[in-house]
């Protein structure tokens, strides 16, 4: 089953964005996460967020 991120998926994309933002805020404020600090979890979250953003961008261009 393929994940479709067409025009009707705005609530899904918004929910993903809000979730990533909340994780980033909690991580930086309460867990001491910093981008580029060599910590694995924030780096993985950042990479996954970037991949999802590129995927959404490319799927909406078509």
Long-range contacts (C-beta under 8 A, 24 or more apart in sequence): 4-59, 5-55, 5-56, 5-59, 5-60, 6-59, 7-60, 13-56, 16-52, 20-45, 20-49, 20-52
